[in-house]
Amino acid sequence: MWRYLRWVLGALLLLVAIAVALPFVLPVGVYKDEIIAQVKQATGRDLKIDGGLSISFFPELGVELRGVHFANAPGAAAADMATMERMVVGAEFFPLLSGHLKVSHVTFVKPVVDLEIDNAGRGNWVFDGASSSASTQGRLGNPSFKDVAIRGGRLSYRDARSGIVQSAENIDMTIELPSLDEASTFAGVLTWNKEALNVSGEVKRPRAIADGGKSELSAKIVAAVMRAAFDGTIDAGAGAVAGTIEFKTDSAQRLAAWFGVTLPKVQGFGLLSLAGDVRSSAGQIAFTNAKIVLDDMHGSGNLTLDTRRAFGSRDAIPARLASNSSWIGSIFGE
């Protein structure tokens, strides 16, 4: 028995010795320069690491970066597209010992990401890289991660064409990315307008999104205030979606208040559901073949939501509805 305990203790001591020695034997500075150079080559933008780089042992072995800043597109409102307090790049052990960083997964701690669409309709997440004609096949290769974790993140979205500005906070998300040419799944929770939303879905072609193209997208949102499901496509270059949607809330009154809209003080405004085809463009969301249920009333038609209107005003999003069902217009004051 004592012999086996000695082996166990010996193995533990060896692991402790390796943990103490690794920071002195691994070329940490080389990893920092390599990461910065690869980001520049892949995206054409600068990556700055204010807090330096070190070896991380817990909760996983890897490289830890602190004070990370990723430059924004030229002419964007914010100087950085993304900043983060800390980033841990999980790495396989034996390649790390030989000076090679073979990434297994990545964790972003308190990232702040600013997404913008300029007046020309171009998103700041579309990278020119070393060559404007190069695709991500050559620029990004084929990265593979068991998962990408986001902890305590914040995301903002600004569309210069419509003036829309939105933000989500307290983002805790896990993304699985087998490769850029395979479907990527995501699941997690975030806060928008003081409501917690559980979000999950799948992006069929991640490489197309990275190139500013189109990909099939399915997504679900579940919250206390509403439930929604989308199945269609997303155009990363234009920041637009098109497909079918199902939406339901148990309280239209609460939903309207969530958007900052005051509904008439009348009986009802409970159950509200909508199903149909949806297409978004700059400043507008259009529903076609829509089937609508409000309390005991049913209707169908084509609806247009003007997202350029300010929340809480008479001309806010819910007030810009057009339908072949007259009761909808009377409800929203049309």
C-alpha positions, 0 to 999 in steps of 0.5 A: 500500500505504501509503495502505491502511495509513494508513486501517487505522491511522487506524481503529484510532486512532479506535477508541482515541479512542472507547474513551477518550472514552466513559466521559466522554460516556455518562450512566453514572449514568442507566443505574444509576438506570434499571436499579434502577428497572426491576428494582423495577418488574418484581419489586417488590424492591430492587436494590443496586449497591455497586460502582457502574457503568461502561462495559465494553469487553472482552470486549464493549461494555456496562455493567458493574455490581459488587457487585450485591445483589437482595433476597429475598422477605419472610420468606425465610431469606437477606436477598438472593435473589442476589448477584454479584461482577460483571454485564456487560450487553452493549449495541448500540453506536449506541443506547448512544451516544444514551443508550439501553441496548439489551441484547444479552446478559448475563454474571453473574460469580460469582453466588450464588443462594438459592432457597427454598420457604416453608411455604406452598409458595411459591417466592421466585422468584415476584415480585409486582411492582407488582401481585400480579395483574399478569402478566410480559407487562406487568411484564417486557415481552418481553426478548430475549438472544442468551445469558445466561452464568453464570460461577463461580456457586453455587446453593442450594435450601431447602424449608421444608416438607421441610427439604431443603437442597441446593447446586450450585457451580462453575456455568458455564452458557449460556442462550439466551432469544430471548424470554419467549414462545419456548423457552429452551435451557441448557447447561453444567457444575456441581458437586454433592456433589463430582461434575461434572455436564454439564447441558443442556435446554430450557424451552418457556415461560419466561414461565410459569416467571417467573409461577410457573406450569407449563412443559414441560421436557426435561433431560439430566444426564451425569456420571462417576457416572450419566446421566439424562434427563427429559421432562415439566413443571415447576411453578415455583410448587410447585417440583415436576416430573412426567414420564418419566425414564431413569436409568443408572449403571455402579456402584450402589456408587459411586452410593450412596456419592455420596449418602452411603449404604453398601450391603451388602458383597456381590458385585455392585451394578454396573449399575443402570438405572431408567425410568418415570414420576416425580412429585415433591412436598414430601419425596417422589419417586414412580416409577410403572410403573418398570422396574429393572435391577440387575446381572442382575436385572430388576424393575418396580413403583412406588417411593417415595423419601422425601427427608426422610430424612437421607443416610447413615442406614438410612432414607435415600432408597434405603431407602424403596423399595416395589415388587412385586419382592421382590428390591428390598426385600431388597437395601435392607434392607426 
